[in-house]
Amino acid sequence: MEKRMPKGFLWGGATAANQFEGGWQEGGKGLGLIDVVPYGPDRMPVARGEKVMLSCDEEHYYPGHEAVDFYHHYKEDIALLAEMGFKCFRMSISWTRIFPNGDEAEPNEEGLAFYDRVFDECLKYGIEPLVTLCHFDLPIHLLHQFGGWRDRKMIDCFLTYCRAVFERYKGKVKYWITFNEINMLNHLPFTSCGLIVKEGENEKQVKYLCAHHELLASAGAVKLAHEIMPEAMVGCMLAGGSFYPYCCAPTDVWQAKQTERGNYFFIDVQSRGAYPNYALKWLERDGIVIDWQPGDRELLAEGTVDFISFSYYCSRCDSADPEVTSKRMAANAFRTVRNPYLEASEWGWQIDPLGLRVTMNDLYDRYQKPLFIVENGLGAKDELTPEGTIEDDYRIAYMREHIRAMIDAVVEDGVPLMGYTMWGPLDLVSASTGEMSKRYGVIYVDRDDQGQGSLKRIPKKSFYWYKRVIATDGAEL
Ligand code: BGP
């Protein structure tokens, strides 16, 4: 039987302003948190909030600052996406283009006008924008003033920003996501919410203080979106990938479940509207106090999301055996026990297409809400051949198997799925390394880690392959 996705399925690609847009000091844009996360050896310690670097010398920051300059190339880039037959383009709005300091009374018109042009360009080709309100981003000024999301005042600043963009783009943007990979707060607290843990502070306590504020802000944004744009659909976003027990020992099964719950906690609240019992228990056990204020519980209950979006790069494994867990490896910004049945990418992320089907079924069983795969792909080093082509068969193989598993989950298992936006349709800056050389794109961008290159866009072999996949709704892989 020929399997394909239903008509109207939102095929496309996903980006984030801070890794894609460039123009970091243009159009009245203020300084954002990610503008001070360097590339190179200091990146992870800063991303994890263990080290602070607040200068902005180009030696440490240029890839993120200039990125691939979508700011000036958006017309050409969207035309290429349209040529591939994209139905959907996921992007984020840079908060500091709209409110450069985060606490102004009025938004920055130049910033608003830039996204108007981008959305109009998408709509011209029938491409639906899917917009992330906050993708590893917040105004540096608010970081200095409040210490990021540890302060409740952030909620009002965020909702002022949300109101401005909802009012401006209603009628243009129907699909929204509140926070990118909200569960990253546990792994990259600075990148995720501007958290620097002070000496002597209980790290878990401040993390859950930030989490509580972000969850309230997310619920407030959903509520506001529904008021201003009754036709809008607003989703949460999980750094996804199910956890397998390392072996069938009940202790391993229990450990994997516990770790997975830690991951689900955020979207449990966003989709069900209340803290789950298991979380209340472990917060209590760890002596963590949630700052409940009047109206908080009602707001969480009123602001539940319409769909569950997630990124999927790899599955994960956990064990209760300290000897096994002592040998952990990368799995996005998470650490995981190595799964001996899987191969890994050059960066050690284990490749597991069936794991995508497992993850989709797990998420739908748990939430019974439509899903949206908003990131998936293979980070790899590409080579330009002397003929000027990129023969990225490895990327095609990765995407083919994942799309096959996705179609199985929909057609065989009945999981409702709104769309699939592969990560980085044009090469962009890597979130974990801050460099250009870890590429995901089906379109090559001529730019290297040292900032050399013409920024020319060159469709890779995978461009033509993905175009065919979209044209046949996945029947031809
Ligand atoms: C996700 C982020 C993206 C993106 C992707 C790939 O966690 O939402 O911003 O970058 O991972 O990760 P990397 O760029 O580190 O390879």
Boltz pocket constraint, residues with backbone or C-beta under 6 A from the ligand:
constraints:
  - pocket:
      binder: B
      contacts: [[A, 16], [A, 19], [A, 180], [A, 181], [A, 239], [A, 311], [A, 332], [A, 333], [A, 375], [A, 379], [A, 423], [A, 429], [A, 430], [A, 431], [A, 432], [A, 433], [A, 438]]
      max_distance: 6.0
